[in-house]
Amino acid sequence: MKNSFKLAVIFVLSMMLAGCKKEKNAPSYHKGDLTIFTDESFQSVTEALAEGYMINYPETHIKVETKKEDLGLLDLLKGSAKVVVMSRNLTPEEIKTYEERTDLKFLPAKFAADAVVFVVPKDSPKESISMEEINSGLMSDKKEFIFDGTNSSNLNFVAEKFKKQPKDLQFSIIPGNQKIIEELGKYPNKIGVVGLNTFSRPYDKTSEKLREMVKVLPVVEKGKLYNADFKGLSTMEYPFTRVLYFLINEGNFNIANGFIRFSCTHLGQKIVQKEGLQPYNIYKREVQMR
């Protein structure tokens, strides 16, 4: 009888310990480590959202690592990344590969509207640029457009806009969006192509300094002028408005899913707005600009 009682006690204790161990190792959105891969063009808004999440959940540690958009996607598909920030549309083949590799449905978590903008030195006489000029310039040996590199989000998005492959375009390279702005004055006949988030923060000293160095060209399409401002982004009328979204490789509700949910809540969207970008809000399964 005593032996039976002892066995029963040992069994109960072992079950309790197993339960505690399981609970300790259970997925959690409010503690743990996460690395997010983002293209340098939208590094600022990604870091701001990460900081906001860590303030709300002090036991989390989120590292934002810059990587060219296409390379970040490859890491996600290989399983070496949990979250990446994307701006371009995936091809049907890429979507199929994503769903096969991650065993998840392709559900991009859209959180902001950013833009690719065309800049010239402040003293440039140029006041606008047309879609036709951009298209022809990208096919010219003069290589008058300066991008931040191959595999970058800016190059991918512009190529997609004109239904071309990045490898078919003619362009110059200065690594880094900020460096393009800082060095553009050395090349008076060139046009820089950068992400708006590079200098969109309204009260940031670095952003203010960069804005003072260049002029953002409105884009002319079908005779109408469009600016990459609040109206141009909220209505998506500015031709190079792009929607930023997260892709994940995490099946349970761990820190990656928690971070994405936070980014799409009212608080996360206020952070996006403070970054000078257009928030993206979700209502009843319908994504709307506001």
Secondary structure, DSSP 4 states (H G I P E B T S, - for coil): -HHHHHHHHHHHHHHHHHHHHHHHTS--SSEEEEEEEE-GGGHHHHHHHHHHHHHHSTEEEEEEEE--HHHHHHHHHHTS-SEEEE-SPPPHHHHHHHHHHH-S----EEEEEEEEEEEEETT-S---EEHHHHHHHTTSTT--EEES-TT-HHHHHHHHHTT--GGG---EE-SSHHHHHHHGGG-TT-EEEEEGGGS--TT-HHHHHHHHHEEEPPEEETTEEE-SSHHHHHTT-STTEEEEEEEE---SSSHHHHHHHHHTSHHHHHHHHHTTSEEEEEETTEEEE-
